[in-house]
C-alpha cells in the first residue's frame, strides 16, 4: 500500500468496531462478552434490539458501562471493570455460569485475540510457552461451549504484523472455533477457502487489505451492512 492509499483509509475506532459487531447480533440472542474490546459491545446495541449479555464471573443481563456516579464496586464484569445490570438481570455462582457456557446455552461468544488462523484456530491467552499467565482460563470453555465464536481485535499488531494468519504462532486457545472476525479494517467470515470479506472500513480496498493479512482473502461475502456513516464516532 502506498502512502496515498494509506491516507485514504479511515480505520474504525474501537467503539465503531464494537458497534459494527453489535449491529450483526440478532434480536433475542444470549451473548458472552470477553474482556478487552468485546466489553464495548454492550454499549453499542442498536435501539430496540434486545440481547442478553452474560459475563463468565456470574452475570446475566449485563448492561452498558456505568457513569462515574452509577458505578457499584460490587458489580463488575469478567475484566474487573464496573458494569451495570439491566432490569430482570441476575448474578450467581461462577459454577452456574460455566454450566451455562459448557451446556451450550449461549448463542454467541465475543472474544479478543492475538491471532486467528485461516481455519478458525484462535490464540488469545499467551504469546509464548513461557508466558507468565497461569492458565488458558475461561476462554477455552467459551470457545468450545458457545454455539458461535466471533473475534473482535485490531487487524495488525502495533508494529504492523498481521493478526490474521495462515497458522497461529502462539499457543492455541481452541481449534477451528472462530466463525467471524471484526477488526478496525474489515469484517471477515472464516470459510474453507480462507477469509471471506464481508465489509471493509472506509477507503479500504481488497488489495490493500490483503497486504495487511497473512491469511488468504477471497471475494466479498454477502452485502455490506448499514453505511459506515451510521457508525457512532
C-alpha positions as CSV (number, residue, x, y, z in Angstrom):
1,X,0.0,0.0,0.0
2,X,1.5,3.4,-1.0
3,X,1.2,6.5,1.3
4,X,-1.7,7.9,-0.7
5,X,-3.7,4.7,-0.2
6,X,-2.8,4.6,3.4
7,X,-4.0,8.1,4.0
8,X,-7.3,7.3,2.2
9,X,-8.1,4.5,4.7
10,X,-10.2,5.5,7.7
11,X,-9.9,2.6,10.2
12,X,-12.8,2.1,12.5
13,X,-12.2,3.2,16.1
14,X,-12.7,0.6,18.9
15,X,-16.2,1.9,19.7
16,X,-17.0,1.7,16.0
17,X,-15.7,-1.8,15.7
18,X,-17.9,-2.8,18.7
19,X,-20.9,-1.1,17.1
20,X,-20.3,-2.8,13.8
21,X,-20.3,-6.2,15.5
22,X,-23.3,-5.3,17.7
23,X,-25.3,-4.5,14.5
24,X,-25.0,-8.1,13.4
25,X,-26.3,-9.7,16.7
26,X,-29.8,-10.9,16.1
27,X,-32.6,-9.9,18.5
28,X,-33.0,-12.3,21.4
29,X,-29.6,-13.9,21.4
30,X,-27.7,-14.7,24.7
31,X,-24.1,-13.4,24.3
32,X,-21.0,-13.7,26.4
33,X,-18.5,-10.8,26.1
34,X,-14.9,-11.4,26.8
35,X,-12.5,-9.0,28.4
36,X,-11.0,-6.1,26.5
37,X,-12.6,-4.6,23.3
38,X,-15.6,-7.0,23.4
39,X,-16.9,-5.4,26.6
40,X,-17.7,-2.3,24.4
41,X,-20.3,-4.3,22.5
42,X,-22.7,-3.8,25.5
43,X,-22.6,-0.1,24.9
44,X,-23.4,-0.3,21.2
45,X,-26.6,-2.2,20.6
46,X,-28.9,-0.6,18.0
47,X,-32.1,1.0,19.6
48,X,-34.8,-1.5,20.2
49,X,-32.5,-4.6,19.9
50,X,-32.9,-7.0,22.9
51,X,-29.7,-9.0,23.5
52,X,-29.0,-10.7,26.9
53,X,-25.3,-10.3,27.8
54,X,-23.6,-12.9,30.0
55,X,-20.3,-12.4,31.9
56,X,-18.4,-15.5,32.9
57,X,-17.9,-14.3,36.5
58,X,-21.6,-14.8,37.1
59,X,-23.8,-12.1,35.5
60,X,-26.8,-12.4,33.1
61,X,-28.5,-9.3,31.8
62,X,-25.3,-7.1,31.9
63,X,-25.9,-3.6,30.6
64,X,-23.7,-0.8,29.3
65,X,-20.8,0.7,31.2
66,X,-22.0,2.9,34.1
67,X,-21.3,6.6,34.5
68,X,-18.9,7.5,37.4
69,X,-22.0,8.2,39.6
70,X,-23.6,4.9,38.7
71,X,-20.6,2.6,39.3
72,X,-21.1,0.0,42.0
73,X,-17.8,-1.5,43.3
74,X,-19.6,-4.8,43.9
75,X,-20.8,-5.1,40.3
76,X,-18.0,-5.9,37.9
77,X,-17.6,-7.9,34.6
78,X,-15.0,-10.6,33.9
79,X,-12.4,-8.0,33.2
80,X,-12.9,-6.4,36.7
81,X,-14.5,-3.3,35.2
82,X,-17.5,-1.7,36.7
83,X,-20.7,-2.6,34.8
84,X,-24.5,-2.3,35.1
85,X,-27.3,-4.9,35.4
86,X,-30.5,-4.3,33.5
87,X,-33.9,-4.8,35.0
88,X,-34.5,-8.6,35.2
89,X,-30.8,-9.3,35.3
90,X,-29.2,-11.6,37.8
91,X,-25.9,-12.7,39.4
92,X,-24.9,-16.1,40.5
93,X,-22.2,-18.6,41.4
94,X,-19.4,-19.0,38.8
95,X,-20.1,-22.7,38.6
96,X,-23.6,-21.9,37.4
97,X,-22.1,-19.5,34.9
98,X,-19.8,-22.2,33.4
99,X,-22.8,-24.7,33.4
100,X,-24.4,-22.2,31.0
101,X,-21.3,-22.0,28.9
102,X,-20.4,-25.7,28.8
103,X,-24.1,-26.6,28.3
104,X,-24.1,-24.7,25.0
105,X,-26.8,-22.3,26.2
106,X,-25.0,-19.2,24.7
107,X,-25.8,-18.3,21.2
108,X,-22.6,-16.3,20.8
109,X,-19.3,-15.5,22.5
110,X,-17.2,-12.5,21.5
111,X,-13.5,-12.7,22.4
112,X,-10.4,-10.7,21.7
113,X,-7.4,-12.5,20.2
114,X,-3.7,-12.2,19.5
115,X,-4.1,-14.3,16.3
116,X,-6.8,-16.0,14.3
117,X,-5.8,-18.6,11.6
118,X,-7.5,-19.1,8.3
119,X,-9.0,-22.4,9.5
120,X,-10.6,-20.7,12.6
121,X,-8.0,-21.5,15.2
122,X,-7.7,-18.8,17.9
123,X,-4.8,-17.8,20.1
124,X,-5.7,-15.3,22.8
125,X,-4.2,-16.3,26.1
126,X,-0.4,-16.3,25.8
127,X,2.3,-15.2,23.3
128,X,4.9,-17.8,24.2
129,X,5.3,-21.1,26.0
130,X,7.0,-19.3,28.9
131,X,4.1,-16.7,29.3
132,X,3.5,-15.8,33.0
133,X,-0.2,-16.3,32.7
134,X,-1.1,-19.4,34.9
135,X,-3.6,-21.0,32.5
136,X,-5.8,-20.5,29.5
137,X,-8.8,-19.6,31.7
138,X,-12.4,-19.3,30.7
139,X,-11.7,-18.5,27.0
140,X,-11.1,-22.2,26.4
141,X,-14.6,-23.1,27.7
142,X,-16.2,-20.3,25.9
143,X,-14.6,-21.1,22.6
144,X,-15.8,-24.7,22.9
145,X,-19.1,-24.2,24.6
146,X,-20.7,-21.2,22.8
147,X,-22.7,-22.0,19.7
148,X,-20.7,-19.4,17.8
149,X,-17.5,-17.5,18.3
150,X,-16.7,-14.1,16.9
151,X,-13.4,-12.3,17.4
152,X,-13.1,-8.6,17.9
153,X,-9.5,-7.3,17.6
154,X,-7.1,-4.9,15.8
155,X,-6.2,-6.1,12.3
156,X,-2.4,-5.9,12.9
157,X,0.0,-5.6,15.9
158,X,1.4,-2.2,16.9
159,X,4.5,-2.9,14.7
160,X,2.3,-3.8,11.7
161,X,2.4,-7.6,11.8
162,X,-0.8,-9.4,10.6
163,X,-3.0,-11.0,13.3
164,X,-5.0,-12.9,10.6
165,X,-2.6,-15.6,9.7
166,X,-2.3,-18.9,7.9
167,X,-1.3,-20.7,11.1
168,X,-1.2,-19.4,14.6
169,X,2.3,-19.0,16.0
170,X,1.1,-18.5,19.6
171,X,-0.3,-21.2,21.9
172,X,-3.9,-22.1,20.9
173,X,-7.0,-21.5,22.9
174,X,-9.2,-23.6,20.6
175,X,-9.0,-25.2,17.1
176,X,-11.4,-24.4,14.2
177,X,-13.6,-22.4,16.5
178,X,-13.9,-18.9,15.0
179,X,-16.7,-18.1,12.6
180,X,-16.2,-14.4,12.1
181,X,-13.6,-11.7,12.8
182,X,-14.2,-8.0,13.3
183,X,-11.2,-5.7,13.1
184,X,-10.5,-2.0,12.7
185,X,-10.2,-2.6,8.9
186,X,-12.7,-5.2,7.9
187,X,-15.3,-7.8,8.8
188,X,-14.3,-11.3,7.6
189,X,-16.0,-14.7,7.6
190,X,-13.9,-17.8,8.2
191,X,-14.5,-20.3,5.3
192,X,-12.9,-23.4,3.8
193,X,-11.2,-21.2,1.2
194,X,-9.8,-18.6,3.7
195,X,-11.1,-15.3,4.9
196,X,-14.2,-14.1,3.0
197,X,-14.5,-10.3,3.2
198,X,-18.0,-9.1,4.3
199,X,-17.3,-5.4,4.9
200,X,-14.4,-3.0,4.9
201,X,-13.6,0.3,6.6
202,X,-14.0,3.4,4.5
203,X,-11.2,3.8,1.9
204,X,-10.0,0.2,2.3
205,X,-9.6,-1.9,-0.9
206,X,-9.3,-5.7,-1.1
207,X,-5.7,-5.5,-2.4
208,X,-4.7,-3.2,0.5
209,X,-6.4,-5.4,3.0
210,X,-4.6,-8.5,1.7
211,X,-1.3,-6.5,2.2
212,X,-2.1,-6.4,5.9
213,X,-3.4,-10.0,6.1
214,X,-1.3,-13.1,6.0
215,X,-4.2,-15.5,5.5
216,X,-5.7,-15.6,2.0
217,X,-8.7,-13.3,1.3
218,X,-11.3,-14.0,-1.3
219,X,-14.2,-12.2,-2.8
220,X,-16.8,-10.3,-0.8
221,X,-19.2,-12.4,1.1
222,X,-22.8,-11.2,1.3
223,X,-23.7,-7.5,1.2
224,X,-22.1,-4.7,3.2
225,X,-24.3,-3.7,6.1
226,X,-25.6,-0.3,7.0
227,X,-23.4,2.5,5.6
228,X,-20.3,3.4,7.6
229,X,-21.6,6.9,8.3
230,X,-24.1,5.4,10.7
231,X,-21.4,4.0,13.0
232,X,-21.0,6.1,16.2
233,X,-17.9,8.3,16.4
